[in-house]
Every structure is written in C-alpha cells, then in structure tokens.
C-alpha cells in the first residue's frame, strides 16, 4: 500500500504529517547511496506502526 503524505521542512528535520485526529508528525530519515547519489526516504519501525494504525482508522 502506498500513500502520499504532506512533507514539512521549515527549520528542522523533514517530517510527515500523520492522518490522525491530533496534529502529530513523523520524522523522515534519508539514506544516501554515496556511489550513485540515489536517496531513499525512510521512517523508523515505530513510526511506521503509527502510520499503519492511522491508515487503518481512516479506512473505517
């Protein structure tokens, strides 16, 4: 399952705005391949669980 989320990066780390009742955010980390310059954005396992819970609740 894929989902587009709004990104926020004003003066701190890049964050995702969660689809939840409260205004919560998830920090996004970047993994960079130093050979090719490819960038992969990832969230922690804990934050991924929170995003999955938000998605399940929004489908109800």
Secondary structure, 3 states (H helix, E strand, C coil): CCCCCCEECCCCCCEEECCCCCCCEEECEEEECCCCCCEEEECCHHHHHHHHHHHHHHCC
